[in-house]
Amino acid sequence: MIALTDDRGRLLWASAARPGRTSEITACRHDQLTAKLRAAGLGAIADLGFIGLDDSDPDADPAVITGYKAARNRPLTRGQ
């Protein structure tokens, strides 16, 4: 289950329960989480499992911020 709360912890929205085999990013895409975040004027900080969830216009403010993932041929920079 995915839930959205405001800055005071008040529940704004909760998804339906899904089978345990459903990945979190798939559930968020199905429930259009980024649209719900934008509609509520909220953003989210997420772990690396959510990379690619917010595929909005590059000029738009992100609704979901994730970290950076290193690869063998592309190590992280000091700023990342």
C-alpha positions as CSV (number, residue, x, y, z in Angstrom):
1,M,0.0,0.0,0.0
2,I,1.2,3.5,-0.9
3,A,0.1,6.5,1.2
4,L,0.4,10.3,0.8
5,T,0.4,12.5,3.8
6,D,0.9,16.3,4.2
7,D,3.8,17.9,6.1
8,R,1.9,17.3,9.4
9,G,1.4,13.6,8.7
10,R,-2.3,13.8,7.9
11,L,-3.4,11.2,5.4
12,L,-4.4,12.6,2.0
13,W,-4.6,9.4,-0.1
14,A,-4.0,5.7,0.3
15,S,-3.8,3.1,-2.5
16,A,-5.7,-0.2,-2.5
17,A,-3.8,-3.2,-1.2
18,R,-2.0,-5.2,-3.9
19,P,-0.4,-8.6,-4.0
20,G,3.0,-8.8,-2.4
21,R,4.6,-9.6,-5.8
22,T,3.7,-6.2,-7.1
23,S,6.7,-3.9,-7.1
24,E,6.3,-0.4,-5.5
25,I,7.1,1.5,-8.7
26,T,4.6,-0.5,-10.7
27,A,1.9,0.2,-8.1
28,C,2.8,3.9,-8.2
29,R,2.6,4.0,-11.9
30,H,-0.8,2.2,-11.9
31,D,-2.1,4.7,-9.3
32,Q,-0.6,7.7,-11.1
33,L,1.2,8.8,-8.0
34,T,3.1,11.7,-9.7
35,A,-0.2,13.2,-10.8
36,K,-1.6,13.0,-7.3
37,L,1.6,14.5,-5.9
38,R,1.4,17.5,-8.3
39,A,-2.4,17.9,-7.7
40,A,-1.7,18.2,-3.9
41,G,1.3,20.5,-4.4
42,L,3.6,17.9,-2.9
43,G,6.8,16.2,-3.8
44,A,8.5,13.0,-2.6
45,I,12.0,11.8,-1.9
46,A,12.4,8.2,-2.9
47,D,15.0,5.5,-2.9
48,L,16.8,4.1,-6.0
49,G,13.9,1.7,-6.6
50,F,11.9,4.6,-7.9
51,I,14.3,5.9,-10.6
52,G,12.3,6.6,-13.7
53,L,8.9,7.0,-11.9
54,D,8.7,10.8,-12.6
55,D,9.1,10.9,-16.4
56,S,7.6,14.4,-16.7
57,D,8.9,17.2,-18.9
58,P,12.6,17.9,-18.0
59,D,11.8,21.6,-17.5
60,A,9.0,20.8,-15.0
61,D,9.7,20.6,-11.2
62,P,10.1,17.0,-10.3
63,A,7.4,15.4,-8.2
64,V,9.7,12.5,-7.2
65,I,13.4,13.0,-6.4
66,T,15.7,10.0,-6.3
67,G,19.3,9.4,-5.8
68,Y,21.8,8.6,-8.5
69,K,22.8,5.1,-9.4
70,A,26.4,4.3,-10.4
71,A,27.3,1.9,-13.2
72,R,30.6,0.2,-14.0
73,N,31.3,2.6,-16.9
74,R,29.8,5.6,-15.2
75,P,30.8,6.2,-11.5
76,L,29.2,8.8,-9.4
77,T,30.7,12.3,-9.4
78,R,31.6,14.0,-6.2
79,G,28.4,16.2,-6.4
80,Q,26.2,13.1,-6.9
